[in-house]
């Protein structure tokens, strides 16, 4: 797993430092930002990351607000990390498109295992080839959802990139209603 770049965004410097030190034994690069604004600036500047570990409760800008801004810029697989244990909050984050949710305090080996799984499950090498130019998805009322490229095309032909959460949910609902 030494070919991956992880970023931690958390206002808890001590916990993030411990996690960063631990993960550096397994990853070439582990960046750390103590707030969402600094992280988003780096993404807009062109920094690439394979996975984001994002705390929910942070001052200035919350993790969920950071995530909402992030997905407009770039699709980075995200694991939310929080002391919030309410199942509704966990489900909301997963519905936003997060690949996982880890409750603080956590066991470092568990975090590592979840990171490895997230990277394996979201890596580009696992995505299907698009060489056959065949549209895979659904059409409804002039809208087209391509589940392979994860792009929603409006009736005006505007392409909107989506994250896995909305695509998976729409795909599931379409199958339930027989619109496949």
N, C-alpha and C positions, 0 to 999 in steps of 0.2 A: 504494500500500500504506500510505498514511498514516492509515488509519482503524482500525488494529489495535494491540492492546496485547500486548506481549511481556514475559515475565518470565524472568530468568536466576537460577538457583539454583546457586551454585558457591562453594566455599571459596577458590578461587584469585582473590583480589581483583584482581590485576594483569591476568590474562587476561580476567576478566569485565568489568573497566573498559574495556579496549580494545574488546571486543566490544560493550559497551553504547554507547560513544561512536560506533562505526561504525554500529550499527543505528539510532541516533537520527536519522541522516540519512534514514532510510527509514520510520520508524514514529513516530507521535505520542508513544507512551508506551513506555518500556523501564524496567521496575523491576528491581531487583537485591536478592537476599538471599544472605547468606553461609552459611545453613544451612536445612535443610528445615523445622525447627520454626517459625522466623519466617515462612517462606513459608506454611505450613499455617495459621498464625494469621491471616494476611491473607486467605486464601481463606475461612476460617470466618467472618471479619468481613464478608464480602460482596464483596471485591475480585474483579473479573472479568478474565480474561485470555484472549486468543485462542490463545496458544501458550506452552508452557513449554519452556525449554532447561534440562535437569537433569543436573548432574554426577553420576556414580555414586559415586565414592569421596570421601566427605566424613566428617569426624569427627562425633560425637554421633549422627547418623542418616544412613544411606547414601541415595543417590539412589533405589535400588530400594525401600527401606522408606518413603521419602517418597512415592513413587509409589503404593505399596500403600495408604497412608493417604489420599492424595489422591483416588483413584478411589472411595472410600467417601463422599467429600464432594461431589465435582464432577468432571465429565468435561472435562478440559482437554487438548487434543491436546499430546502431549509428544514432544520430541526428546531422547534421551539423548545426552550429550556426555561422552566419557571417553578416557583414555589407554589403556584396556584394549582390546587388539586381537584377543583370542581370539574366533573366530567363534561359539563356543558362548554367550558372554556377549552378543554382539550378537543372536543368535537369541532368547535368553531374553527380552531387553528387548522385542523386537518381538512375541514371543508374549504378553507382559504386556499389550500394547496400544499400545506406543509407535508413533508414525507414522514415526520415523526414528532413526538412530543415527549420530553423527558422531564420528570418532576425532581426538583431540588429538595433535599440534598440527594446526590446520586453517587453511585458506585462507579469509579473511573473505568473499570473493565467493561461495565455495562454500556457506558457512553461509547467506548471504543467499538464494541460489537455493533451498536446501533449505527455508528458512523460507517463502519465497513459495509453493513447491509444497505444503508442508504446509497452509498456510492456505487455499490454493485448493481443495485436496482435502478439507478438513474443514469448510469454511464451511457455515453453515446454508442459504445460498442454493442449494447443490448438493444438498440433501437432498430426497427426494421429498415431495410433498404427501400429507397424511393425511386429506384431505377425504372420501374415499370410504368411510371406516370399515371397510375390508376388511382382515382379518388376513393378513399376509404372513409366512409362517414355517413352523414345523414343530411337530407334536404328538407326544409320545412318553411313554408310561407316565404320563399325567396331567400332564406338564410341557408348557408351551407356550413356544416361542421365537419371538418376533416380531422378524424381522430388519429390519423397517422402523423400529420404535421402539427396537430394541435392548433389549428387556425380556424377561426370563425369568420366567414365571409358574409357581409351584409348584403341586402338586396341591391345596394348601390355599388357593390363590388369592392368595398373597403375591407381589408384583411386585418383581423384583430387577433394577435397571438394570445393564447390562453395558457394557464398553468394546468398541471395535471388534475387538480381538484375539480374545477368546473368541467373539464373535458370528461373525466371519469363519471361525474354525477350525471351529466347530460347523456352520455353513452348508456348508462344504467337506466335512466328514465325512458330513453327512446326504446330500449329493448323491452322494458316493462309494458309499454304502450303499443308495441308491435310496429314501430316505425323504423325498422332497420332495412 
